[in-house]
Amino acid sequence: MPSNKLLIVDRGVPDTIGARKIVISYINIVAIKFTDMVRNKVFIPLGFEERTVKRGHQR
């Protein structure tokens, strides 16, 4: 459930103190972890660029 500055995240399973929701400001999000395989193409509409350099080679 997003707003302009805050994000509410629902947990499927409560944490150790029983909480199921967290409210966090976007500015405080420093990392996102994906548990499913996500192709890089999904992120292009978000402003990311597709990798054009093969691993081990520099531009």
C-alpha positions in Angstrom: 0.0 0.0 0.0 2.0 3.0 -1.2 1.7 6.7 -0.6 3.9 9.6 -1.8 6.4 9.2 1.0 5.5 6.0 2.9 5.1 2.3 2.2 3.0 -0.1 4.3 4.2 -3.7 3.9 2.1 -6.7 5.1 3.9 -9.8 6.3 2.3 -13.1 5.6 3.6 -14.5 8.9 4.0 -12.3 12.0 7.5 -11.4 13.2 8.9 -12.4 16.7 6.7 -9.8 18.5 3.6 -10.5 16.5 3.7 -7.6 14.1 2.2 -8.1 10.6 2.6 -4.6 9.1 5.5 -2.2 8.9 5.3 1.5 7.8 8.6 2.8 6.3 9.5 5.9 4.4 11.0 5.4 0.9 14.1 7.4 1.9 14.9 4.8 4.5 14.8 1.8 2.1 18.4 1.0 1.3 18.0 -2.5 -0.1 15.4 -4.9 -1.5 15.8 -8.6 -1.5 14.0 -10.8 -4.0 13.3 -14.4 -3.1 12.1 -15.4 -6.6 14.0 -15.2 -9.9 13.4 -11.9 -11.5 14.7 -11.1 -15.0 16.5 -7.8 -15.5 14.1 -6.8 -18.2 11.5 -6.2 -15.4 13.5 -3.3 -14.1 14.0 -1.4 -17.4 10.7 0.6 -17.0 11.9 1.7 -13.5 14.9 3.5 -15.1 17.5 0.7 -15.0 19.5 0.0 -18.1 20.1 -3.4 -19.6 23.7 -4.7 -19.2 25.6 -4.4 -22.4 29.0 -5.6 -21.1 29.8 -9.2 -20.5 31.1 -10.2 -17.1 34.8 -9.9 -16.8 35.0 -7.2 -19.4 35.2 -3.5 -18.7 33.9 -0.7 -20.8 
